[in-house]
Amino acid sequence: MTVAIVKEKLHKYIERADGKKIKALYAYVANEMEHENNIFDAEMMAVLDERSNDYLSGKSKTFTREESMKDINEFRKKLKNGL
């Protein structure tokens, strides 16, 4: 059976199923759906957690928008002038 046929059968089933069955089906696939929506893999999440912890502990320095834009503009000028 192809994926397209399975999808169609599931759609038809959901359209006619009672609320109790739909909730049971949802409970069965909810965890998988949640993980599918996560765009970061475990490695990236570890990096983000580490950076967040560094920020919260004061270990990493933060910059205001103005400071960041100043640094970016200075870097652009250097590139334009051939470093």
Order of alpha helices (4+ residues) and beta strands (2+ residues): alpha-alpha-alpha-alpha
